[in-house]
Structure formats: C-alpha cells, structure tokens
Amino acid sequence: MMYKPLSEIRPGKELWKIKARVTRLWDAILLSSGELLSVDMILIDEEGTMVHGVINKAVMEKFKSLIQENNVYVISNVKVTPATKTYRPVENDKVVNFLTTTTMQKIKDIDEIPRYSFKFFNTDMLSKRINNDTYLSDVIGVASYIGPVEETKTQFGVSKIRDIVLLIDDQEIKVRLWNSKVDLVDAKSKSHVIVITSTTVKKFGKYSLSSTNATQVFIDLPIPEAMDVQNSICSIENVTKEIHTEGHLKGTLEEQMQYNRRTLEELNLILFDSSNEEKIFTVEATINAVNAKYGWYYISCSEDNCKKQLDKNYDHYFCKKCNKKAHPKTRYKIKIEISDSTASATSVLFDKEAQMLINESADFLISSINQDNMELPKSVEKICGQKLIFQFRLTEYNFRSCRPDYTVSRLFLPDVKSNPRIRTENVKEKKP
C-alpha cells in the first residue's frame, strides 16, 4: 500500500500508511501524579501538513525506544481519530494513533520534508487566543529577560517555575515555564532569538503565556522567521535591559568584515567544540554551485513583518501566521555550496542577501522567465564563482547536528570600496 499524504487521512475504521518526520516529541505527563500517559509528537510530511501523533500507554513499550525526534519514518497501520476539543498542539482536527499492529521503519532523511514548522502568533493575533484553549500557541521573539528557577505552590504540590520575557513586535510578553521546561533555557539564552511552542494564553493587564506538556524551546533556529527577528535586533534600542552593541556591529566596515575571521575548516571544527561561546564568524569563500534540487525560492506572505511561507488553498493563498488570506510574494531561498582552500560547506541565502548578489527581486525574476522551464535561471547561476565574505551566526541546530550547513546573516565583497555591503539601489523589482 502506498503511503497517504497527511492531508488525506481521515477518521474511521481504515488503517493508514504515512511517511513523515517527527518534528517534535514529548512526554504527556499527568500533573497530579507525574504519571506518564503517552508519548506525543508532531508529524510533518512533504506537503508541510502537520498532525498530532500519540503513542498511548498500551503500546508505549513497543515504540518509545524506536522513535526519535527529527527522524523520517514510514509508519503503517495507524488509526486516525478526531482531535480533542482542547489543547491541540497544531491546527488540525485529526490525531494519528499508534496501535499494537502499527509498524515503523526509519528511512533516509530527505530535504523535501521540512525539519521545522510553526504557526507564530504576533501580539495582535494573541488576543484571539486569550482564555481560548482549543489550540496552543507558538511564539518567537528576542529573550530580553531570563529569570531564575523558583518554586511555587499549586493544587498539585510544589512546582518549579522560570519566568522569561520575549520581545515580540516591540512588546514585552511574559512566558512562564513550568517544571521540566525550566531547564530548556538558561542565563546564556538572553538576547537570543527564541521559539516557544504550544503555550496557553492569558491576559492580566499584559499577556501572560504558560508552557504545557507539549512546549518545546528552540534557540536561534535556521529559519526565515528567526533571521528576520535577528536582523531586527540592530534597529531596536532596548532589546534587553542592559544590551550593548554586539561586537560584530562595532567598528568600521572593514573591521566588521574581519570579525572572528576563520577558515571553513576552522569553522567546521568549532561545531564539535562544546566549550565555544562565540556564535558569529566571518569566512572568505567562493560560491561553487547552486543546489537547485529543492528550488531557489519560496512563496511567502507579502507583509514585511511576516514573510511566512504560504499554504495554497484552492484558489487563494493563506498565511498561518497572519491567520488570513494573503497576497503572495516570491522570496529567495537559495542553497549554495561554498569552499575555500581548507574545506567546503553548504549554506542558505535568504531573500535580502540573495537579492544583493542577483540585483533582481525574486518576484521580478519569476515574472520574466518561463515558469514551465525547470532550469535554474541564468541570473541565479551567475552568482557561482564569486568570492565573498560571509557572516554566519551559528545556531543550536549547527551545534546539535554538527553539520557544516550555515545560514548567511550578512554578505560583504572582499573589496571594501565595493561595499556598502553590496549595491542594492538598482535592484529590479516586479512592476505592480
């Protein structure tokens, strides 16, 4: 039996076969007793559809040691049931249940299945979630405060808590982490871009979010939304209570280009150094090739403060972040292979940096080519062979995976006189 996309599976007597990545995994624990009720997960497939998965207590022993976060599996004989009416970790009305007859096979990782996917809520959208527990909410922001671990009395006894503050849309949003979740951040997380998933939303004058069993915390993820937040740090004066200009933004342009300069070999080795505290480095390297296997652009929300990849719903696009129909805008996401005299690596150029090299917006380029032609556009091909200075911000993903796969946060031309940073005044834009 061929596997079914997650969008096509339905509740009923039928058993299903699916192929999906376990993008998040957690233990569902009964607060009153600490009893482990189930192992829960978020599954995501090639279409980007997410669904809640559950391994109940009856089959937990069979699967708990077999399943790992981030792996891709072909899973057979799962039963689909309607989702519960409250605390749904994704906006899907179905749940995938593992049975005694369920089998799972780990397969080779494939880039077509996203590694991460979230529905982020800005401050305006959070108002719709106040005291509404149908769905849990994901947020992203800069950590402006990380509180100490404390204890508080609840109806279930003494619980650990840690309060943190995220700067979201220039507003400070308090998030309280409970029990085991308090260890997901520490003092070093301050000033970093943090994703917190599956929270409940209350409002006591100001917004107050709380963690749940399903909550996970990600720091400096290599996703467009995190890059947007990182880039906005430079224009916000009060990101933290005591923030100072970051070292890589100080000095002349030439000094910024030399900041923490490394060879690719040295940078790749840093991924294995658990004592390293530096996160931002520059490397001079040459673009050897564009890996167009998975495309060179994505369709995003046109809102500048969003840029979320859109879902196609029949005759229109829908933005999960803005929670509305959206006007599509094409943005660059180019996977490149780079090297210097010491080593090689892969990297991702997002819209701003890619546009600086190509001198055409992705929207303009799409409108000027035959979209039935699957070949890489000449304008994109021409970036190959260029020697540039790349600034990389290493993330938790880099250190966890130890893969030399970096996201470009800034670009410089080796010839200082050719900057600032790269000329953008003549970028061709699609006419409205």
C-alpha positions as CSV (number, residue, x, y, z in Angstrom):
1,M,0.0,0.0,0.0
2,M,1.3,3.4,-0.9
3,Y,1.5,6.0,1.9
4,K,-1.0,8.7,2.0
5,P,-0.4,12.5,2.5
6,L,-1.4,13.6,6.0
7,S,-3.9,16.0,4.4
8,E,-5.8,12.9,3.0
9,I,-6.1,10.7,6.0
10,R,-9.5,10.5,7.7
11,P,-11.0,9.2,11.0
12,G,-12.8,5.9,10.7
13,K,-12.2,2.1,10.6
14,E,-9.5,2.3,7.9
15,L,-5.8,2.0,8.9
16,W,-3.3,4.2,7.2
17,K,0.3,4.2,5.9
18,I,2.1,7.5,6.1
19,K,5.6,8.9,5.6
20,A,6.5,11.8,7.9
21,R,9.2,13.4,10.0
22,V,8.8,13.5,13.8
23,T,9.5,17.3,14.1
24,R,8.7,17.4,17.8
25,L,8.4,14.7,20.5
26,W,7.4,15.0,24.2
27,D,6.1,13.0,27.2
28,A,2.5,13.7,28.2
29,I,2.5,13.6,32.0
30,L,-0.4,13.8,34.4
31,L,0.2,16.8,36.6
32,S,-1.5,15.4,39.7
33,S,0.6,12.3,40.0
34,G,3.5,12.6,37.5
35,E,2.3,9.5,35.7
36,L,3.4,9.1,32.0
37,L,0.2,8.9,30.0
38,S,1.6,8.8,26.4
39,V,4.4,9.8,24.1
40,D,3.2,12.5,21.8
41,M,4.6,14.1,18.7
42,I,4.1,16.4,15.8
43,L,4.4,14.7,12.4
44,I,5.0,16.6,9.2
45,D,5.1,15.4,5.6
46,E,6.3,16.7,2.2
47,E,3.3,19.0,1.8
48,G,4.1,20.7,5.1
49,T,0.9,19.3,6.7
50,M,1.3,18.8,10.5
51,V,-0.7,16.4,12.6
52,H,-0.6,15.4,16.3
53,G,0.6,11.8,16.9
54,V,0.0,9.7,20.0
55,I,1.6,6.6,21.4
56,N,-0.6,5.5,24.2
57,K,0.4,3.7,27.3
58,A,-0.7,0.3,26.0
59,V,1.9,0.4,23.2
60,M,4.5,2.7,24.7
61,E,7.0,0.0,25.5
62,K,7.0,-1.2,21.9
63,F,7.7,2.2,20.3
64,K,9.3,4.6,22.9
65,S,12.8,3.4,22.2
66,L,12.3,3.3,18.4
67,I,11.2,6.8,17.7
68,Q,13.4,9.8,17.8
69,E,12.9,13.5,17.1
70,N,13.8,14.7,13.6
71,N,14.0,11.3,12.0
72,V,11.8,10.4,9.0
73,Y,9.7,7.2,9.1
74,V,7.3,5.2,7.0
75,I,4.6,4.3,9.5
76,S,2.0,1.6,8.7
77,N,-1.3,0.7,10.3
78,V,-2.1,3.8,12.2
79,K,-5.6,4.8,13.2
80,V,-7.0,8.3,12.8
81,T,-9.4,9.7,15.3
82,P,-10.9,13.2,15.9
83,A,-8.7,15.6,17.9
84,T,-9.7,16.5,21.4
85,K,-11.6,19.7,21.9
86,T,-8.9,21.4,23.9
87,Y,-5.1,21.9,23.9
88,R,-4.5,20.9,20.3
89,P,-0.7,21.5,19.5
90,V,-1.4,22.0,15.8
91,E,-4.4,23.4,13.9
92,N,-5.6,20.0,12.7
93,D,-8.8,18.2,13.7
94,K,-7.2,14.8,13.5
95,V,-4.9,12.6,15.6
96,V,-2.7,9.7,14.4
97,N,-2.8,6.8,16.9
98,F,-0.2,4.0,17.2
99,L,-1.7,0.5,17.6
100,T,-0.3,-2.9,18.5
101,T,-0.2,-3.7,14.8
102,T,1.5,-0.5,13.8
103,T,4.9,-0.8,12.3
104,M,7.5,1.9,11.6
105,Q,10.6,2.0,9.5
106,K,13.2,4.7,9.7
107,I,14.3,5.9,6.2
108,K,17.0,8.1,4.8
109,D,16.5,11.8,5.7
110,I,15.0,13.8,2.8
111,D,15.1,17.6,2.5
112,E,11.6,17.7,0.9
113,I,10.1,17.2,4.4
114,P,10.6,20.3,6.5
115,R,12.7,20.0,9.6
116,Y,10.7,22.7,11.5
117,S,7.3,24.2,11.1
118,F,5.4,26.6,13.4
119,K,2.5,28.9,13.4
120,F,3.8,32.0,15.1
121,F,1.4,34.5,16.8
122,N,2.2,38.1,16.9
123,T,0.8,40.4,19.6
124,D,-2.4,41.2,17.6
125,M,-3.2,37.6,16.9
126,L,-2.6,36.6,20.5
127,S,-5.8,38.5,21.5
128,K,-7.8,35.8,19.8
129,R,-6.2,33.1,22.0
130,I,-6.9,34.7,25.4
131,N,-8.6,32.0,27.6
132,N,-9.3,30.0,24.4
133,D,-7.8,26.6,25.0
134,T,-8.8,24.9,21.7
135,Y,-5.4,25.4,20.2
136,L,-2.0,26.0,21.8
137,S,0.1,28.9,20.5
138,D,3.7,29.2,19.2
139,V,5.7,32.5,19.6
140,I,9.0,33.8,18.5
141,G,11.0,36.8,19.9
142,V,14.2,38.0,21.5
143,A,14.7,37.0,25.1
144,S,15.1,40.3,27.0
145,Y,14.9,38.6,30.4
146,I,15.6,35.2,31.8
147,G,14.5,34.7,35.4
148,P,15.9,32.3,38.0
149,V,14.3,28.9,38.7
150,E,11.9,29.3,41.6
151,E,9.3,27.2,43.4
152,T,5.6,27.9,43.8
153,K,2.7,26.0,45.5
154,T,-0.1,24.7,43.2
155,Q,-3.1,22.4,43.8
156,F,-0.7,19.6,42.7
157,G,2.0,20.4,45.2
158,V,5.3,22.4,44.8
159,S,6.2,23.1,41.2
160,K,9.3,24.7,39.6
161,I,8.8,27.8,37.6
162,R,11.0,30.1,35.5
163,D,9.7,33.4,34.0
164,I,11.2,34.8,30.8
165,V,10.3,37.8,28.8
166,L,10.2,37.8,25.0
167,L,10.3,41.0,22.9
168,I,7.6,40.4,20.3
169,D,6.6,43.3,18.0
170,D,8.3,45.8,20.4
171,Q,6.1,44.5,23.3
172,E,7.4,42.5,26.2
173,I,5.5,39.2,26.6
174,K,6.0,37.2,29.8
175,V,6.2,33.4,29.4
176,R,6.2,31.1,32.4
177,L,7.9,27.8,32.0
178,W,6.8,25.0,34.4
179,N,8.6,22.0,36.0
180,S,10.9,20.2,33.5
181,K,10.5,23.0,31.0
182,V,12.5,25.4,33.2
183,D,15.7,23.8,32.1
184,L,15.1,24.5,28.4
185,V,16.7,28.0,28.8
186,D,19.4,29.5,31.0
187,A,21.1,32.8,31.5
188,K,23.1,32.4,28.2
189,S,19.8,32.4,26.3
190,K,19.3,36.1,26.9
191,S,19.4,38.3,23.8
192,H,19.0,35.2,21.5
193,V,16.0,34.5,19.2
194,I,13.8,32.0,21.0
195,V,10.9,29.9,19.7
196,I,8.5,28.7,22.3
197,T,5.8,26.2,21.2
198,S,2.4,25.1,22.5
199,T,1.7,27.7,25.1
200,T,-1.6,28.8,26.7
201,V,-2.5,32.5,26.6
202,K,-4.0,34.6,29.4
203,K,-4.1,38.3,30.0
204,F,-3.8,40.0,33.3
205,G,-3.3,43.6,32.1
206,K,-0.5,42.3,29.9
207,Y,-0.2,39.0,28.0
208,S,0.9,36.0,30.1
209,L,1.8,32.7,28.4
210,S,2.4,29.4,30.1
211,S,4.1,26.2,29.0
212,T,2.3,22.9,28.6
213,N,3.4,19.3,28.3
214,A,3.8,19.9,24.5
215,T,6.0,23.0,24.9
216,Q,9.5,23.0,23.4
217,V,12.1,25.7,23.2
218,F,14.3,26.4,20.2
219,I,17.2,28.9,20.2
220,D,18.5,30.6,17.0
221,L,16.9,28.2,14.6
222,P,18.0,28.5,10.9
223,I,14.5,29.5,9.6
224,P,13.4,32.7,7.8
225,E,11.4,34.0,10.7
226,A,14.4,33.8,13.1
227,M,16.6,35.5,10.6
228,D,14.0,38.3,10.4
229,V,14.0,38.7,14.1
230,Q,17.8,38.6,14.3
231,N,18.1,41.3,11.7
232,S,15.6,43.5,13.5
233,I,17.8,43.5,16.6
234,C,20.0,46.1,15.1
235,S,17.2,48.6,14.8
236,I,15.8,48.1,18.3
237,E,17.4,50.2,21.0
238,N,16.1,48.4,24.1
239,V,16.2,44.7,23.2
240,T,17.4,43.8,26.7
241,K,17.6,45.6,30.0
242,E,21.4,46.0,29.6
243,I,22.1,45.3,25.9
244,H,25.2,46.8,24.3
245,T,26.1,46.9,20.6
246,E,27.1,43.5,19.5
247,G,30.8,43.1,18.6
248,H,30.2,42.2,15.0
249,L,28.4,45.6,14.5
250,K,31.2,47.7,16.0
251,G,34.0,49.5,14.2
252,T,34.5,50.3,10.5
253,L,33.0,48.2,7.7
254,E,36.4,46.6,7.2
255,E,36.6,45.7,10.9
256,Q,33.2,44.1,10.7
257,M,34.3,42.1,7.7
258,Q,37.2,40.7,9.7
259,Y,35.2,39.9,12.8
260,N,36.1,36.5,14.2
261,R,37.6,35.5,10.8
262,R,38.0,31.8,10.3
263,T,38.7,29.4,7.5
264,L,36.0,26.9,6.7
265,E,38.0,24.1,8.2
266,E,38.3,26.0,11.5
267,L,34.6,26.9,11.4
268,N,33.6,23.3,10.8
269,L,35.7,22.2,13.7
270,I,34.0,24.7,16.0
271,L,30.8,22.7,15.7
272,F,32.4,20.0,17.8
273,D,33.7,22.3,20.5
274,S,31.2,22.3,23.3
275,S,33.2,25.0,25.2
276,N,32.8,27.5,22.4
277,E,30.8,30.6,23.3
278,E,31.2,32.6,20.2
279,K,28.3,32.5,17.7
280,I,29.2,34.9,14.9
281,F,32.1,34.4,12.5
282,T,33.2,35.6,9.1
283,V,34.6,33.4,6.3
284,E,36.0,34.4,2.9
285,A,34.9,31.7,0.4
286,T,33.8,31.1,-3.1
287,I,30.4,30.0,-4.3
288,N,31.0,26.8,-6.3
289,A,27.4,25.8,-7.1
290,V,23.7,26.3,-6.5
291,N,21.9,23.3,-5.4
292,A,18.6,23.7,-7.2
293,K,17.2,20.3,-6.3
294,Y,14.7,21.8,-3.9
295,G,14.1,25.1,-5.7
296,W,15.6,28.6,-5.3
297,Y,12.6,30.5,-4.0
298,Y,9.5,30.2,-1.8
299,I,6.1,31.8,-1.9
300,S,5.7,34.0,1.2
301,C,3.3,36.4,2.8
302,S,3.9,39.9,1.4
303,E,3.8,41.5,4.8
304,D,7.3,42.7,5.7
305,N,6.8,41.8,9.3
306,C,5.8,38.2,8.4
307,K,7.5,36.6,5.4
308,K,5.9,33.2,6.4
309,Q,5.7,30.6,3.7
310,L,2.1,30.4,2.4
311,D,-0.2,27.5,2.0
312,K,-2.1,27.2,-1.3
313,N,-5.8,26.7,-0.6
314,Y,-7.6,26.0,-3.9
315,D,-7.8,29.5,-5.5
316,H,-6.0,31.5,-2.9
317,Y,-3.0,31.6,-0.5
318,F,-3.4,31.5,3.2
319,C,-0.9,32.8,5.8
320,K,-1.0,30.8,9.0
321,K,0.9,33.4,10.9
322,C,-1.4,36.3,9.9
323,N,-4.4,33.9,10.0
324,K,-5.9,35.3,6.8
325,K,-5.9,35.2,3.0
326,A,-2.6,36.6,1.9
327,H,-1.1,38.3,-1.2
328,P,1.8,36.1,-2.3
329,K,5.3,37.4,-2.7
330,T,8.2,35.4,-4.1
331,R,11.4,35.5,-2.0
332,Y,14.7,33.9,-2.5
333,K,15.9,30.8,-0.6
334,I,19.0,29.5,-2.4
335,K,21.1,26.6,-1.2
336,I,24.7,27.1,-2.2
337,E,27.9,25.1,-2.0
338,I,30.9,27.1,-0.9
339,S,34.6,26.4,-0.3
340,D,38.0,28.0,0.5
341,S,41.4,26.4,0.3
342,T,40.8,24.4,3.5
343,A,37.3,22.9,3.3
344,S,33.8,23.1,1.9
345,A,30.3,23.7,3.3
346,T,26.7,24.3,2.3
347,S,24.8,27.5,3.1
348,V,21.5,29.2,2.6
349,L,21.0,32.6,1.1
350,F,17.6,34.2,2.0
351,D,15.9,37.0,0.2
352,K,17.8,40.1,1.3
353,E,21.3,38.7,0.8
354,A,20.5,36.8,-2.4
355,Q,18.9,39.9,-3.9
356,M,22.1,41.8,-3.3
357,L,24.0,39.4,-5.5
358,I,21.5,38.9,-8.2
359,N,20.3,42.5,-8.5
360,E,16.8,41.4,-9.3
361,S,14.0,40.6,-6.8
362,A,12.7,37.1,-6.9
363,D,9.3,38.4,-7.9
364,F,10.8,40.2,-10.9
365,L,12.8,37.1,-11.9
366,I,9.7,34.8,-11.7
367,S,7.7,37.2,-13.9
368,S,10.4,37.4,-16.5
369,I,11.1,33.7,-17.1
370,N,9.1,30.7,-18.5
371,Q,7.9,29.0,-15.3
372,D,7.5,25.7,-17.1
373,N,11.2,25.7,-17.6
374,M,12.7,23.8,-14.7
375,E,16.2,25.0,-15.3
376,L,18.0,27.3,-12.9
377,P,17.6,31.0,-14.1
378,K,20.8,32.4,-15.6
379,S,20.7,35.3,-13.1
380,V,20.9,32.9,-10.3
381,E,23.6,30.7,-12.0
382,K,25.8,33.8,-12.3
383,I,26.4,34.0,-8.6
384,C,28.6,30.9,-8.9
385,G,32.4,31.7,-9.0
386,Q,32.0,34.8,-6.8
387,K,34.4,35.2,-3.9
388,L,32.6,36.8,-0.9
389,I,32.9,37.4,2.8
390,F,30.1,35.5,4.5
391,Q,29.0,36.3,8.0
392,F,27.4,33.3,9.7
393,R,25.5,33.2,13.0
394,L,25.9,29.6,14.4
395,T,22.7,28.2,15.9
396,E,21.7,25.4,18.3
397,Y,20.9,23.4,15.1
398,N,24.5,23.7,14.0
399,F,26.0,22.5,17.3
400,R,23.4,19.8,17.7
401,S,23.7,18.3,14.2
402,C,27.5,19.1,13.7
403,R,26.7,19.6,10.1
404,P,28.6,22.3,8.1
405,D,25.3,23.8,6.9
406,Y,25.1,27.5,7.6
407,T,22.6,30.4,7.2
408,V,24.1,33.6,5.8
409,S,23.3,36.6,8.0
410,R,25.4,39.2,6.1
411,L,27.4,39.4,2.9
412,F,30.4,41.6,2.1
413,L,32.5,42.0,-1.1
414,P,36.3,41.5,-0.3
415,D,37.0,44.8,-1.9
416,V,35.9,47.3,0.8
417,K,35.4,50.1,-1.8
418,S,32.7,48.0,-3.5
419,N,30.6,48.0,-0.3
420,P,28.3,49.2,1.5
421,R,27.8,46.0,1.8
422,I,26.7,45.2,-1.8
423,R,25.0,47.7,-4.1
424,T,21.2,47.4,-3.9
425,E,20.0,50.7,-5.4
426,N,19.5,49.3,-8.8
427,V,17.7,46.1,-7.9
428,K,15.0,45.3,-10.5
429,E,11.5,44.9,-9.0
430,K,8.4,43.5,-10.5
431,K,6.0,46.2,-11.6
432,P,2.7,46.2,-9.8
